[in-house]
Structure formats: structure tokens, C-alpha cells
Amino acid sequence: MYKRFVKRPMDFMLSLIAIIALSPIILLLAILVRTRLGSPILFKQKRPGLNEKIFMMYKFRTMTNEKDDSGVLLPDSLRLTKFGKFLRSTSLDELPELFNILKGEMSIIGPRPLLIQYLTLYNDHQKRRHEVRPGLSGLAQVSGRNTISWEDKFNLDVKYVDNMSFIGDWEIILLTIKKTFVREGVNSKNAATIEPFKGNEKEQIGS
């Protein structure tokens, strides 16, 4: 009932209200990104959504376009400025995704939309994360975000798919707000953001 008739209308209304209420902040951030990090203001990338349908996700950019002498982009850790780190730690870089939610490509709560190249690396269990719309935040994000393993993250995604509810979504929303202020779990221990998913090691060893 909730998944079919309530969740999408709630997403639409909440994203519309948020866009209107936060429009001064969104405009200010757009100006700051343009002056501090340059153009383009938005980071756009194709991501898989509901039933693995590809859509264009929007975020505020958090890195510069600095390149080495050979014209190759510098590592993330060198291109991620203090301002960019601030945007990520406060999740302000995610605000443009409200427009993805308004368009029906994303949800307020759901598994985070990951890279397209990961689609071929998922096992059947992990693929179930695409049975719902990807979210601005999700169960994995309030359970450790970038500090937990990929396996744990995918298990939490599927747990959300199997237990989606109105009360559950609002619990995650409130926890997301809390963790945003505390700035927990933004970075992994070994990288500026998070190490890429390379597949399921146990399955590769046994194959």
C-alpha cells in the first residue's frame, strides 16, 4: 500500500516544499561553487535507478578540474578543496538531487544511486537494490555511510527493499538530519571519498 500509493506522492510534495524553502540556500551555493570551483556548477552523471533504468543525477560539484602536465586529472584527494569537503560533510552537495526526486527519478529515501559500471558486478541479491527508486538518503547512509563495507551496505539496501514502510522512511529521514549535523561517516578510512566497488571477492575466489 505505502510503496504503491503513498511513497511517490509524498516524495513529490516533500521535494517541492524543500526546493521552495531552500531556494535561497541553493542559489547561494550555486554562486559559491561557481566562484570557488569554477564551471560547470553542477556535477552530472548517469546512474541506474528503478529497475536499472538510467537517469542523469545532479549534484553540486565539489572538486576542481586541475590536471597534471600530461592533461590527466589529478587524484580526488588533490582536487577536493576545503569548500568541497564542507559541501560533502554537510551533504549540501546533494541538494540538486531534489529535482531528480521531483521528476520521479529518485526518492527521498532509498538505496543510493551508484555507478553504471557496478551493474555487471552485482550478484542476484545485490541487484535487488534496484527494485525501488534510489534515494537521497537511505538505511545504509544512516548506518555508517562510507565507513562500512560494500557487502554490509548492499545488505542494508536489500533489507530496506524488503521492509519499506512509512514509519521506517521517517525514521531514516530524522536520522539523516541528525547525522548531517554531526557529519558522521562521510569519508572512508583509506580515500578522500570511498573506494570503488570491485565485485564480490568471495564469489571471484570460488569461481
C-alpha positions in Angstrom: 0.0 0.0 0.0 2.7 2.5 1.1 5.0 1.6 -1.8 2.3 1.8 -4.5 0.1 4.7 -3.4 1.8 6.9 -0.7 5.6 7.0 -1.2 5.7 8.7 -4.6 3.1 11.4 -3.8 5.0 12.0 -0.5 8.3 12.3 -2.4 6.8 14.8 -4.8 5.4 17.0 -2.1 8.4 16.9 0.2 10.8 17.6 -2.6 8.7 20.5 -3.9 8.4 22.0 -0.5 12.1 21.6 0.1 13.1 23.2 -3.2 10.9 26.2 -2.4 12.0 26.5 1.2 15.7 26.0 0.4 15.8 28.0 -2.9 17.9 30.9 -1.3 20.4 28.4 0.0 20.5 26.5 -3.3 21.1 29.9 -5.2 23.8 30.9 -2.7 25.6 27.6 -3.1 25.4 27.8 -6.9 27.1 31.2 -6.7 29.8 29.9 -4.3 30.5 26.8 -6.3 30.9 29.0 -9.5 33.3 31.5 -7.8 35.3 28.9 -5.8 35.4 25.8 -8.0 34.5 27.2 -11.5 32.2 26.0 -14.1 30.1 23.9 -14.5 28.2 24.4 -11.3 26.6 21.0 -11.4 28.2 17.6 -11.4 26.1 15.5 -13.8 26.4 11.7 -14.1 24.3 8.9 -15.4 23.2 6.5 -12.7 20.9 3.4 -12.7 17.6 3.9 -11.0 14.4 1.9 -10.6 14.7 -1.4 -12.5 18.2 -0.3 -13.6 16.7 2.4 -15.8 19.5 5.0 -16.4 18.9 8.7 -15.5 21.0 11.8 -15.1 21.8 12.6 -11.5 22.6 16.2 -10.4 24.9 17.3 -7.6 26.9 20.4 -6.8 30.4 19.9 -7.9 32.9 19.5 -5.1 36.2 19.2 -7.0 38.3 21.4 -9.2 39.3 20.4 -12.8 43.0 20.6 -12.0 45.2 18.4 -14.3 48.8 17.4 -14.4 51.3 18.3 -17.1 50.0 15.5 -19.3 46.4 16.8 -19.1 45.3 14.0 -16.8 43.0 14.9 -13.9 44.8 14.9 -10.5 43.7 12.4 -7.8 40.5 13.1 -6.0 42.3 14.0 -2.8 44.1 16.8 -4.6 41.1 18.2 -6.4 38.8 18.1 -3.3 39.1 21.5 -1.7 38.2 22.6 1.8 35.0 24.1 0.4 34.3 20.8 -1.4 34.8 18.8 1.8 32.4 21.1 3.6 29.8 20.6 1.0 30.2 16.8 1.3 30.4 16.6 5.0 27.1 18.7 5.3 25.5 16.9 2.3 24.8 20.2 0.8 26.2 19.0 -2.5 23.2 16.6 -2.7 20.6 19.4 -2.8 20.2 19.4 -6.6 19.0 15.8 -6.3 15.7 17.2 -5.1 15.0 17.9 -8.7 15.6 14.3 -9.5 13.1 13.4 -6.8 10.6 15.9 -8.2 11.0 14.3 -11.7 10.3 10.8 -10.3 13.8 9.5 -10.9 14.7 9.3 -7.2 13.0 9.1 -3.8 13.7 10.9 -0.5 14.7 7.5 1.0 16.1 4.5 -0.8 19.4 2.9 -1.8 21.9 5.5 -3.1 22.3 5.6 -6.9 25.7 4.1 -7.7 27.8 3.9 -10.8 26.6 2.3 -14.0 29.7 0.1 -14.2 28.8 -1.6 -11.0 25.7 -3.2 -12.6 27.7 -6.1 -14.0 29.4 -6.7 -10.7 26.4 -7.2 -8.5 25.2 -10.7 -7.6 21.5 -11.5 -7.7 21.0 -10.5 -4.1 22.7 -7.1 -4.6 20.7 -6.4 -7.8 17.5 -6.3 -5.7 18.5 -2.8 -4.6 17.1 -1.6 -7.9 13.6 -2.8 -7.1 12.9 0.6 -5.7 13.8 4.2 -6.7 17.3 5.3 -5.4 17.2 7.7 -2.6 18.7 11.0 -1.4 19.4 9.1 1.8 18.9 5.5 2.9 19.3 2.9 5.5 23.0 2.3 4.6 23.7 6.0 4.9 22.3 6.3 8.5 24.1 3.0 9.4 27.6 4.1 8.6 27.6 5.7 5.1 31.1 5.5 3.6 32.7 3.8 6.6 31.0 0.4 6.2 31.9 -2.3 3.7 30.3 -2.7 0.3 28.8 -6.0 1.4 27.2 -4.5 4.5 26.0 -1.6 2.5 24.2 -3.8 -0.1 22.7 -6.0 2.6 21.2 -2.9 4.2 19.9 -1.7 0.8 18.1 -5.1 0.3 16.9 -5.0 3.9 15.3 -1.6 3.1 13.6 -3.0 0.0 12.1 -5.8 2.0 10.9 -3.7 4.9 10.0 -0.4 3.3 7.3 1.5 5.4 6.1 5.0 6.1 7.4 4.9 9.7 10.7 3.4 8.5 11.2 6.2 6.0 10.5 8.9 8.5 12.9 7.3 11.0 15.6 7.4 8.3 14.8 11.0 7.4 15.2 12.1 11.1 18.4 10.1 11.5 19.7 11.6 8.2 19.1 15.1 9.6 20.9 14.2 12.9 23.9 12.7 11.1 24.1 15.6 8.7 24.7 17.9 11.6 27.2 15.5 13.3 28.9 14.8 9.9 29.4 11.1 10.5 30.7 8.6 8.0 31.4 10.9 5.1 34.8 9.5 4.2 36.2 6.0 4.1 39.4 5.3 6.1 41.7 5.0 3.0 40.4 7.5 0.5 39.1 11.0 0.0 35.6 9.6 -0.6 35.1 5.9 -0.9 36.9 3.0 -2.6 35.3 1.8 -5.8 33.3 -1.4 -5.7 35.3 -4.1 -7.4 32.9 -7.0 -7.3 32.3 -9.8 -4.8 35.7 -11.2 -3.8 34.3 -14.4 -2.2 32.5 -15.3 -5.4 35.6 -14.5 -7.5 37.7 -16.7 -5.4 35.3 -19.6 -5.7 34.7 -19.3 -9.4 
